[in-house]
C-alpha cells in the first residue's frame, strides 16, 4: 500500500499587483513599531551578553575588569566540565523528547478520539502543564526521597532506603521523570493540532481499501502529521536543552546532574563571573541554534507547511 | 508604607466594619511608617538566626528620625550572599543594613557595595585587629579590607573541641593541655569513640581545611588584595600536614560513616549514644560551633533527650593543634553588620548599625540565642551573668581572639569552591597529591583558565 498524503498546494508564483505591493508596504510600516520594541527587548540583552563575554569581569572586582578577547570561550571549550555538562544536557534532551513524543502521541489520540467526558479527560491530561516547574520539581523530589517519598515503596526491586539523589544515574532519571511528567501535555497539545488536520476522508478511504488500524496509523496518520510532529519535537527539544528548574530544585547540580544552563547560572549568579557567564550563555545560545538547525535540516521541517501557509 | 488592600466581603455590616478597620490600619501605618511627613524606614536584612532578638533591637533602635524593619534572608549562606549581591549590584537604595557572614565582607567591600565605617569606631576596630581594643582580634579582623573597616562585628562564632570526659579519661588524654589532631583521632579510635567534623562539600569543609592549614603555620592563599594575582600557598608543608590529618581521620576507625556528607548537625547525635557497646558507642570528639552547649543543655530531660549526668560528662577544649607544639588556629564565624553603599539614608543607617551592635545587644544575643559576642566588654557581662560556665566563656573568648580567619578576597567564592572541589571527598585526600592538585586548579580558576 502506498503512502497517502494530502496534495501539496501547487501553482506558479503569482504576479504581484501594484495594489498588493502597496498593501505590503503599509503592512511593513504598521508592524515596524512592534519590531523595534522586540529588538530593544531581545536584541539588547543578547548584544550586551556578547559584549560582556570578551571581558574578564567579576562583579566583586569591578575595577579589575579587563578585555580578554576570546579567551573566555577558549577556556570554556577546552574545559572538561563544559563538555560533561553539554553531554548530560544532550542526554536530558534526547531521552525526555523521545519519551514525551510517544506518551504525548498516545495522549493526543485519546484526546482526539474520546467520546465521553471529553472536557474532564482533556483537562486532566493538561493539568501538569499548568503547574509551575519549580512546584513539580519539589513534588517529584519529595516523591523520590527515601525518607517520605512513595516511589521506593511502589517500585518493585527497589529497596526502601534507596537514595535516588545519591548517584548520577538515578538522580538523572528522577530529574527526567519530573521533566517528562511536566511537559508531555505540551507535546500532546501540539500533536492534537496535527491530528485534527488529518482529513477523515483519507482515513475512510484507507479503511475501505482494507488497511488495518496499524497500517492506517503508520501509512496515513503519521505521514500526514509529519510537519506537526517535527514542530513539536523542535519546540520541546529547544526547551529541553535549556533545562534548569528541575535540576535546581531536585539536586542543585550535585552528582554531576548539572546542565549547561545550570553551569551558566552558577558562573554568573553564584560566582559573580559575568565575563565567563556571558561567554557560556552565548555558547548556550549558539548550541540551541545548532540543535534547531539540525532538527530542521535532518527532518526537513517545513515550518510554513506546518502553519498551513503553503 | 504598606497599605493593606483587602477586598470587602459580601454583607454590608461586615463590609462597613472592614472599611473602618482598613482605614484604621492604614492610618496607623501612615502614622508609624511615615510620621506624617516621610519618616524613612531602614531595611535590615538578617539571616535567620536569633531573629527574635533582631526584631527587638529593630524596635529599640528605631528613633524619631527613622524606623527599622527586619527583612529575612534565606537560610543558606550562598543564597544570602546571592540575594544581597543582586540588590547591591543593582544599587538598591533600600538595602540599608545587612547581616554579613565574615567571608562576604571582603567580596562586598571590594565591589564597593559597603559604606566605610567612619571615625572613632573604625579606629577602634582596626586597633582591635592588632590586639589593642575592645573587639576580639579575630572578629575585628574579619571586617577589615585594605586597612579600612567596612562592617561592625555583631557576634563572633568559633569552633571548640566538644568531647565526652569519660572517653578522654579512658584514653588517658590530659585535656587541660593542648591536644593534637593525631591524639584525638587515636584516642577515639582506640576507645570505641568517633571524631565528628564537617566534611560535606560545602563551606564548613573549607573552614576545616583552613583551620588545619593555619594550625600548621601556613595559608591556603596569601596576598589576597592582589585579586586574581593572589598567591596560592596550599601546595606547602602546611598543606600536606592538613591533608595528612584528613587522610588519617578518613582511614581511622574513628571516622563517622557519613563523613563525606557530614555537617554541623549530623554528628550531634553521636555524642551520647544509648548503647555504649555499640560501634563508636563511647561518644565522640566533635569539632563544632558554640551553639552546641545550649543545644545539649536543651536536651536535658527532654523526650529522647539526655540526663543531667550525661550533660555533666560533656567537656570542651581548644581546637586541636595540627602540629604538636604549635598553637591551633580555631575557625572564626559569626555575623558582621554592614551598611549599604547605596542606602538612601546612610547617616541614619550608620547610626542604627552602631545601636544594633551595642554591648547590650550583643549580651542579649548571647543570653537569648547562644550567639557569642565580639567585644571584650560584652564578654565580661555574659561571663558575669552565670548563664555559661566561666571556663567555657574564656575558651570562646581566646578562641576568637587567637583564631584564624578564612582568606579575605574579592574572589573568595572561587577560592572556597576550588578547594572544596579538589579536597572532597575526604576519603580521597592524599597528602602526596591533593595539596598540589588543588593549588594548580585554584591557580587556573583564578587566572580564568578553568571552570568551576
Contacts between the chains, C-beta under 8 A, distances in Angstrom:
chain1	res1	chain2	res2	distance
A	56	B	228	7.6
A	56	B	448	5.4
A	58	B	410	6.9
A	58	B	411	6.8
A	59	B	85	6.8
A	59	B	89	5.7
A	59	B	111	6.1
A	60	B	85	7.9
A	60	B	107	4.4
A	60	B	108	7.3
A	60	B	110	5.5
A	60	B	111	4.4
A	60	B	410	4.4
A	60	B	411	7.1
A	60	B	413	7.9
A	61	B	110	5.8
A	61	B	111	7.1
A	61	B	227	5.2
A	61	B	228	7.6
A	61	B	410	4.4
A	61	B	411	7.1
A	62	B	111	6.2
A	62	B	112	7.1
A	64	B	227	5.1
A	64	B	228	6.6
A	64	B	410	7.9
A	68	B	448	7.2
A	71	B	448	6.9
A	72	B	448	7.0
A	75	B	448	6.1
A	75	B	449	5.6
A	75	B	450	6.9
A	75	B	451	6.9
A	76	B	451	6.4
A	79	B	450	6.0
A	79	B	451	4.5
A	81	B	450	7.9
A	81	B	451	4.7
A	81	B	452	7.9
A	82	B	451	6.1
A	254	B	201	7.9
A	263	B	451	7.1
A	266	B	452	7.3
A	267	B	451	7.1
A	267	B	452	7.3
A	269	B	82	5.9
A	269	B	86	7.7
A	270	B	78	6.4
A	270	B	82	6.2
A	270	B	413	6.9
A	271	B	413	5.4
A	271	B	414	6.0
A	271	B	417	7.3
A	271	B	452	6.1
A	272	B	85	6.7
A	272	B	107	7.9
A	272	B	413	6.9
A	273	B	414	7.7
A	273	B	448	8.0
A	275	B	448	7.7
A	276	B	448	6.7
A	276	B	451	7.2
